[in-house]
């Protein structure tokens, strides 16, 4: 069965729907497992890279840093005619959402070794060719970009997400309790549940995990 129906105009039938319903939990679990794979911080950051596309999504120019990020993603060889699919996806999202959402469109990507990269796309708005192209910026993803996604991948509850966010901000258990109007004992219970889901035992390991990094192996 071809999910994309490239060679068929038929609608999905009841058997197709049932099959997808059976597969969805398995596929979702594997996708969540993949999201939770962290990467050691090796300090190898090429710095932000930029790709400029024209209004037809053809390549106009790109920096060396952009190509290095694409290489780290393990993409197919890049030419002036064929760019990785996420570039077109980011630009298309920016084009369709520009009128409703003033912020650039965002696409998060994960390399084979677990490293996270973020692609920002925005229409060109100044200059002689304003409105006729897109700027795509590739850079290392920050904790704020990843934490909401990874919290969902670990199935943290809304309250656990609040506690985890405050841990990332460096608050103590007492300070978290005061901020959330709960007892310190309740905060400790939430932390135990969070640690069990993430598979860690220390606060700083939680901060590392939610930044897409592997928890450290050194002692406190």
C-alpha positions in Angstrom: 0.0 0.0 0.0 1.3 3.5 -0.9 0.4 6.0 1.7 1.0 8.8 -0.7 -1.1 7.3 -3.4 1.4 8.5 -6.0 0.1 6.0 -8.6 -3.5 5.9 -7.5 -6.4 8.2 -7.2 -8.4 5.9 -4.9 -9.5 7.1 -1.5 -8.3 5.3 1.6 -10.6 2.4 2.3 -11.8 1.1 5.6 -9.0 -1.5 5.6 -6.4 1.2 5.0 -7.8 3.3 7.9 -7.8 0.3 10.2 -4.2 -0.5 9.3 -3.1 3.0 10.0 -4.9 3.1 13.3 -3.1 -0.1 14.3 0.3 1.3 13.2 -0.1 4.7 14.7 0.8 3.9 18.3 3.9 1.9 17.2 5.1 4.7 14.9 4.4 7.4 17.5 6.3 5.5 20.2 9.4 5.1 17.9 9.2 8.8 16.9 9.1 9.8 20.6 12.1 7.5 21.3 14.0 9.2 18.5 13.2 12.7 19.9 14.6 11.7 23.3 18.1 10.8 22.0 20.5 13.5 23.3 23.9 14.4 21.9 27.1 15.2 23.8 28.1 18.8 23.5 31.3 18.6 21.5 31.4 22.4 20.9 31.5 22.0 17.1 29.1 24.8 16.1 29.6 26.3 12.6 27.7 29.3 13.6 24.5 30.6 12.0 24.2 29.9 8.3 21.9 31.6 5.7 20.3 30.5 2.5 18.5 33.0 0.2 15.8 31.7 -2.1 13.9 33.7 -4.8 10.1 33.8 -5.1 10.2 30.5 -7.0 12.2 28.8 -4.2 15.3 28.6 -6.3 18.7 29.1 -4.7 20.1 32.6 -4.9 23.0 32.4 -2.5 24.2 30.6 0.7 26.9 30.8 3.2 29.5 28.1 4.0 28.0 27.7 7.5 24.6 26.8 5.9 26.2 24.0 3.8 28.0 22.7 6.9 24.8 22.4 8.8 23.2 20.6 5.9 26.1 18.2 5.8 25.7 17.5 9.6 22.1 16.6 8.9 23.3 13.9 6.5 21.3 15.2 3.6 21.8 14.1 0.0 24.3 16.1 -2.0 23.0 19.6 -2.5 22.9 21.3 -5.9 21.6 24.6 -7.1 18.5 22.7 -8.5 17.7 20.4 -5.6 17.8 21.5 -1.9 16.9 19.4 1.1 13.1 19.2 1.6 13.0 21.0 4.9 14.3 24.2 3.2 11.2 24.3 0.9 9.0 23.3 3.8 10.3 26.2 5.9 9.9 28.7 3.1 6.4 27.5 2.2 5.4 27.8 5.8 6.7 31.3 6.0 4.8 32.3 2.9 1.5 30.9 4.0 1.7 32.2 7.6 3.3 35.6 7.0 -0.1 37.4 7.0 -1.2 35.8 10.3 2.0 35.2 12.2 4.6 38.0 12.2 7.4 35.8 13.6 9.5 33.7 11.2 8.4 30.1 10.5 10.4 27.5 12.4 11.5 23.9 11.6 13.3 21.8 14.1 15.6 19.0 12.8 17.6 16.3 14.5 20.9 14.8 13.2 21.7 11.2 13.3 23.8 11.6 16.4 21.0 13.4 18.2 22.0 17.0 17.7 19.3 19.5 17.2 19.2 22.2 14.5 16.6 24.9 13.9 15.8 26.5 10.6 14.1 29.9 10.6 12.4 31.1 7.4 11.1 34.6 6.7 10.1 36.5 3.5 12.4 39.2 2.4 10.9 42.6 3.3 13.5 45.2 2.6 15.7 46.0 -0.4 15.2 46.1 -4.2 13.9 42.5 -4.3 11.7 42.7 -1.2 8.7 40.4 -1.3 10.4 38.2 -4.0 12.2 35.7 -1.9 13.0 34.1 1.4 15.9 34.0 3.9 16.5 30.7 5.7 18.7 30.8 8.8 20.2 27.5 10.1 21.6 27.4 13.6 22.1 25.3 16.7 18.8 24.9 18.5 18.5 26.4 21.9 16.9 24.9 25.0 13.9 27.2 24.7 13.4 25.9 21.1 13.5 22.2 22.2 12.1 22.0 25.8 8.4 22.2 24.8 8.8 19.5 22.2 10.9 17.2 24.4 8.5 17.6 27.4 5.8 16.3 25.2 8.0 13.5 24.0 8.5 12.4 27.6 4.8 12.8 28.2 5.2 15.3 31.0 1.9 16.5 32.5 1.1 20.3 32.3 2.2 20.7 36.0 5.3 18.7 35.4 6.2 20.9 32.5 5.8 24.0 34.7 8.1 22.4 37.3 10.7 21.4 34.7 10.6 24.9 33.2 11.4 26.4 36.6 14.2 23.9 37.2 15.7 25.0 33.9 15.5 28.6 35.1 17.6 27.6 38.2 14.9 27.8 40.9 15.2 25.8 44.1 12.3 23.5 45.2 11.2 26.1 47.7 11.2 28.8 45.1 9.3 26.6 42.7 6.7 25.8 45.4 6.3 29.5 46.1 5.9 30.3 42.3 3.3 27.5 41.8 1.5 28.0 45.2 2.1 24.4 46.2 4.2 22.7 49.0 7.8 21.8 48.6 6.8 18.2 49.2 4.5 18.4 46.2 7.4 19.8 44.1 9.6 17.0 45.2 6.9 14.5 44.1 6.7 16.1 40.7 10.5 16.0 40.4 10.5 12.3 41.2 7.9 11.7 38.5 9.8 13.8 36.0 13.2 12.1 36.7 11.5 8.7 36.3 10.1 9.6 32.9 13.3 11.2 31.6 15.6 8.5 33.1 17.8 10.8 35.2 18.3 11.6 38.9 19.7 15.2 39.0 18.4 18.6 38.2 21.2 19.6 35.9 20.7 16.4 34.0 17.1 17.4 33.4 18.3 20.8 32.1 20.7 19.0 29.8 18.1 16.5 28.5 15.6 19.3 27.8 18.3 21.1 25.8 18.8 18.1 23.6 22.1 17.0 25.3 23.1 13.8 27.0 23.2 14.1 30.8 26.7 14.4 32.2 28.4 11.5 33.8 30.5 13.5 36.3 29.5 13.7 40.0 27.8 16.6 41.7 
